[in-house]
Amino acid sequence: MDTIQHIAECTLKICDAQILEPKCTLASPKPKGLKWGRKFFDDTPIDIALSSEEVPDNWCRNSNYVLSYIWANDEGVQEALHIRNGTITDWKRCNKTLAYEYDLLSTVFYHKELLTAGYRALVYSGDHDMLIPYTGTVTWINSLNLTMSDGWRPWFVEGQIAGFTVKYSRDVGDGLTFATVKGGGHTAPEYKPKECLAMVDRWLSYYGM
């Protein structure tokens, strides 16, 4: 336990969503009219706002989320999306305050069942994500005991390596394709939209990665 604690302390100030980006000292912005509050977060970045009147010394990805709050909390937008009136008083990008009980600790069983039934699967991970590292994803994929049909190799977008991919097969169906997204963070399409679009487009078109 001491080793785990030491690792946690050493990585405390690393941006775990994308390890090469600066760690934001401010939580996800949530505008409140023209006046926003400002607080620091090290423990739980929930419902904490960013001041629009202060420009951070260093760029912070969370600053990019301001428009999502303005857009999603607009009454016209909510009406167009047929959100029931009064059900959402204040939309939050990552709302961890919901009264929700996690009773499903693993979905590996469902992946195995769906693959056995012949369904295809595409699993991808940003290779700079420390929240859910791709090594962990590879571990649970290996636990499915699939047969590797196409070994690890790079995949490309516009002649540049966009990540690495491997394909697994079962007795039925087209199996599972796993791909890493080079330079991608926790939400890979947010960091590498062009590469992720190419990845999904190829997979949906039954075209090799």
N, C-alpha and C positions, 0 to 999 in steps of 0.2 A: 504494500500500500504506500510505503514511503517513496518508492520509485515512481509510481503513478502520480503521486502528489508533486514530486519534483518535476516531472514532465509537464504537468499542468501549470506549474509556476513558470517554467521556462517558455511556454507557449502562450502565456496569458495575454500578451500584448500583440500577438499575431492576429491578423484578420483571418478568421477561420473560414470565412465564406470564399475567400480568394487570397491565398497566402502571400502573394506578391503585392497586393494593394495595401495602402495605409489603413490602419485600424481606426475607424471613426470614433471620436470621443463623444459624439452626439448620437442619440437614437434616431430612428426613422422619423422624419419630419411629419408633423400633423398640423396643418394650418388651422388656426382658430380666428377667422376673420383677418384683421390686419395685425393683431397682436398675438404673437406666439411666445410661449415660454421657452426657457432653455435650461436643460438639466444634463448632468453627466450620467453615464451608465457604465458600469463594469459588471453588474450582476444580471439584471433582467431588463433588456431593452424593449419595454412594452409601454405603449401609450405615452411616450415622452416626446416632446416637440422640439423642433429646431427653429431658431429665430431667423426670420427672413431679413432682419435688419443688420445682421452680422455676417460678414463673408469669412468663412474658415480660412486659416492660413494655408492649409493644405487641402487639396481636392479630396472629397469624401463621396463615395458612391451613394450614400444615403440621401445626399442633397438632391440626387436625380429623382427621388421618389415624391417630391413635393407635388408635381403635377398629377400624380396618380390619386393623391388625396383630394385635390381640388376637383378632379374629374369625377371620381366615384361618389363624392358627397354632393354633387350638383343634383338638384331635384329633377331637372329636365332629363339628365342621364338616367337616374333611377326610374323615372317614369317610362322612358324608352325601353329599359330593360325589364319592365313589368315587375319591379320590386314592390311588394305590397306596402302600401302607405303605413308608416309608423313602425315597420318591423326593423328598420335600420336607422338609428338616430345618428350614429357617427361611424362611418366605415373606417376600418383599420386594415392596413396592408398585412400585418402578421398579428392576428388577434389571438393571444395565448390566454386570454381571460375567460374563454368560453367554458361553461360547465360541461366538460367532456371527459369521459372516462375511457382510457385506453385499455381495452380488454383483448386486443389482438397484438401479441408481441412479435410475431413473425408471419410473413406472407409467403415464405418459401414453399409451404405445402400447396398453396394455390397456384404458384408458378409451375410446380411439378404437375399438378392436375391438368392445367390448361395446355401445357406442352404435350402431355400424354394424349390429350384429346385431339391433338393435331394443330393447335393454334400457333401462329408465328409470334415471336417476341423480339422487340428491340429494347435493349437496356444500354444506357449510356451514362457516363460520369465525366464531369470536368476534372482534369488531372491536377488542378490546383485547389480543389475543394478539401478542406480539412474537417468540415462538419460531417460529411459522409464520404470518407476517402475511397477512391476507386479500388484500393486494395481490399477493403471490406466487401465491396460489391463482388469482386472476383472470388472471394472466399465463399460467399453464399451460392454463387453460380456453380462453383466446383462441387458444392454439397449436393447438387442435383444429379451428379454422376452421369452427365451427358457425354456423348462422344464428340471429340473435336474433329470437325470436318474441314476446317480451313484454319490453319495455324496463325499465330500472331503475325501481323504485318501492318505497315503503315497504310493509312488511307489519305487521299489527297483532295484538295480543293484548289483549283487554278494552279496546279503544279507544285503546291506547297503542302508539306505534311500537316494534316489537320488533326491527327491523333493516331491511335493504333486500334486495330480491330481483330476479333477472333469470332469464329462461327462454330456453333455446336449443333448436332443433329440428334434426333430420336428415331424410333422405328417408323413413326408416322409424322407427317407435316414437314414444315421447312425449318423447324428448330428455333434456336435462339441466337441472335447476333448481339455481341457486346462491343461497344466502341468507347474509347476514351476521346475526350475533346481537348486537344492541346491548348493550354492556357485558359481553359474554362473553369469557372468557379462553381459554387453550389447550384445556382440556376444557370446551367451552361448556355442556353440560348440568349440569356441576357448579356453574357460576356462575349460570346462568339456566335452572333445571329446568322451570319453568312454560312459558316461551317455547319451549324446545326440544321439549317434549312436544307443544305445539300445532303446531309446525312439522312434526314427523314424522307426527303423526296426520293432518294435512291432506294431506301428500304420499302417505301410504299409502292414504288414502281417495279419491285422485284429485280432491281438492278444492283449489281455487286457494289459493295462499299468501296 
